Amino acid sequence: MTRTGLSRVQQPEAADREAILALADEAAAVDGTSPLNESAALIVAGERPGDFHLSHEDGLLTGFTVADPRERTVVAAVRPSHRRRGIGSRLLAAALEAHPGHSVWAFGTLPAAAALAEHLGLAPVRGLLKLGRRLGDEAVGPVPEGYTIRPFAGEDAAAVVAVNAAAFAHHPEQGKLTLDEFRALTLQDWFSADGLFVAHHGPEVAGFHWTKRHDAETGEVYVLAVHPEHDGQGLGRVLLETGLAHLAEIGCTQVVLYVEEDQERVVRLYNSANFNQVNLDTSYARKDG
Ligand SMILES: CC(C)(COP(=O)(O)OP(=O)(O)OC[C@H]1O[C@@H](n2cnc3c(N)ncnc32)[C@H](O)[C@@H]1OP(=O)(O)O)[C@@H](O)C(=O)NCCC(=O)NCCS
């Protein structure tokens, strides 16, 4: 029997999972950005729970949504050859009816996604900026008086997590990092204590810059945090410079980072350090809730 219309599944069959990945690849090739993030990809792989809405025409998958209960978000894509036929609207309306509190990610904030969100009465609620720049000879300015910066040592762990929580109190995910999660990250292959710079003020940890090397060329400003009691003294800038100099020293030629669009002070800091916008992801939600 050939399937036509909308269906909802929690545990898609292997053939459906493959069709979702193939459609996502086709969309990524046309749109220049994948409709799946890491969490949605894990759901499609069956490694995390999720909820799918699928659209079929004569057995062909024409579109899908993946609802992610962990992040309370929905991602969506329509087969490029089947766009502007109302499939995206029907899928998203069904997914949001099933998950009223979820927001919808538009990776790359493509014009079609922004228009569809508007059409569905959704408004932008969050923007995630990806910034980047080349690395070269990196100058490091003087460390503000009373502070010292040195690589991470095991006894810093709890204080680093506390600074992270204070500095990212506003952030939907980053501020929730627990000591156990932090320790688990330090056990990842990519972790290097030499790439995690901790600023001390007497016995206190005042801030840190955690860098991450992705591959031979690319490094990331993974987390840059200054405790609110120590901000406004230039500590963030010198921590940033220290980490960038380290990434350049170990051979990285470019650096990227992700920052919430509404963190204007932080975005200004990065812009003044010559970072440019590479991408913007926008999250949309119902205007009334
Ligand atoms: C965004 C996306 C899901 C839209 O799917 P779709 O099936 O083409 O959307 P619909 O046909 O339901 O469009 C509904 C309305 O959205 C608006 N819209 C959709 N695509 C548009 C485009 N390219 N330009 C302008 N308006 C557009 C229109 O108002 C449209 O109504 P209309 O056709 O009567 O004018 C699809 O383009 C896609 O898969 N993009 C890549 C993945 C992505 O960005 N996902 C995020 C979803 S928020």
The ligand as a MOL file (V3000), in Angstrom:
LIG
                    3D

  0  0  0     0  0            999 V3000
M  V30 BEGIN CTAB
M  V30 COUNTS 48 50 0 0 0
M  V30 BEGIN ATOM
M  V30 1 C 10.5890 26.2700 5.3290 0
M  V30 2 C 9.9750 25.0650 4.6210 0
M  V30 3 C 9.7090 23.9630 5.6480 0
M  V30 4 C 8.6380 25.4920 3.9660 0
M  V30 5 O 7.9430 24.3490 3.4920 0
M  V30 6 P 6.7850 24.4750 2.3830 0
M  V30 7 O 6.0660 23.1970 2.3360 0
M  V30 8 O 7.3840 24.9770 1.1100 0
M  V30 9 O 5.8690 25.6290 3.0080 0
M  V30 10 P 4.3090 25.9160 2.6190 0
M  V30 11 O 4.0350 25.5190 1.2350 0
M  V30 12 O 3.4710 25.3240 3.6890 0
M  V30 13 O 4.2930 27.5040 2.7360 0
M  V30 14 C 3.3210 28.1700 3.5320 0
M  V30 15 C 3.5470 29.6740 3.4530 0
M  V30 16 O 4.8550 30.0150 3.9330 0
M  V30 17 C 5.3720 31.1110 3.1400 0
M  V30 18 N 6.5160 30.6330 2.3390 0
M  V30 19 C 7.0060 29.3700 2.2970 0
M  V30 20 N 8.0880 29.3300 1.4890 0
M  V30 21 C 8.2870 30.5730 1.0230 0
M  V30 22 C 9.2520 31.1620 0.1560 0
M  V30 23 N 10.2200 30.4350 -0.4270 0
M  V30 24 N 9.1600 32.4800 -0.0860 0
M  V30 25 C 8.1890 33.2130 0.4600 0
M  V30 26 N 7.2180 32.7250 1.2770 0
M  V30 27 C 7.2840 31.4210 1.5630 0
M  V30 28 C 4.2460 31.5220 2.2290 0
M  V30 29 O 3.4600 32.4640 2.9380 0
M  V30 30 C 3.4950 30.2180 2.0510 0
M  V30 31 O 2.1510 30.4090 1.6950 0
M  V30 32 P 1.7780 30.5300 0.1200 0
M  V30 33 O 2.5000 29.4280 -0.6050 0
M  V30 34 O 0.2860 30.3860 0.1190 0
M  V30 35 O 2.2690 31.8760 -0.3100 0
M  V30 36 C 10.8870 24.5490 3.4760 0
M  V30 37 O 11.2610 25.6590 2.6550 0
M  V30 38 C 12.1330 23.8820 3.9740 0
M  V30 39 O 12.1540 22.6690 4.1540 0
M  V30 40 N 13.2190 24.6660 4.1960 0
M  V30 41 C 14.4910 24.1340 4.7080 0
M  V30 42 C 14.3890 23.7080 6.1640 0
M  V30 43 C 13.9700 24.8490 7.0950 0
M  V30 44 O 14.3520 25.9950 6.9580 0
M  V30 45 N 13.1950 24.4830 8.1120 0
M  V30 46 C 12.7140 25.4290 9.0980 0
M  V30 47 C 11.2190 25.4610 9.1500 0
M  V30 48 S 10.6430 26.8300 10.1470 0
M  V30 END ATOM
M  V30 BEGIN BOND
M  V30 1 1 1 2
M  V30 2 1 2 3
M  V30 3 1 2 4
M  V30 4 1 2 36
M  V30 5 1 4 5
M  V30 6 1 5 6
M  V30 7 2 6 7
M  V30 8 1 6 8
M  V30 9 1 6 9
M  V30 10 1 9 10
M  V30 11 2 10 11
M  V30 12 1 10 12
M  V30 13 1 10 13
M  V30 14 1 13 14
M  V30 15 1 14 15
M  V30 16 1 15 16
M  V30 17 1 15 30
M  V30 18 1 16 17
M  V30 19 1 17 18
M  V30 20 1 17 28
M  V30 21 1 18 19
M  V30 22 1 18 27
M  V30 23 2 19 20
M  V30 24 1 20 21
M  V30 25 1 21 22
M  V30 26 2 21 27
M  V30 27 1 22 23
M  V30 28 2 22 24
M  V30 29 1 24 25
M  V30 30 2 25 26
M  V30 31 1 26 27
M  V30 32 1 28 29
M  V30 33 1 28 30
M  V30 34 1 30 31
M  V30 35 1 31 32
M  V30 36 2 32 33
M  V30 37 1 32 34
M  V30 38 1 32 35
M  V30 39 1 36 37
M  V30 40 1 36 38
M  V30 41 2 38 39
M  V30 42 1 38 40
M  V30 43 1 40 41
M  V30 44 1 41 42
M  V30 45 1 42 43
M  V30 46 2 43 44
M  V30 47 1 43 45
M  V30 48 1 45 46
M  V30 49 1 46 47
M  V30 50 1 47 48
M  V30 END BOND
M  V30 END CTAB
M  END
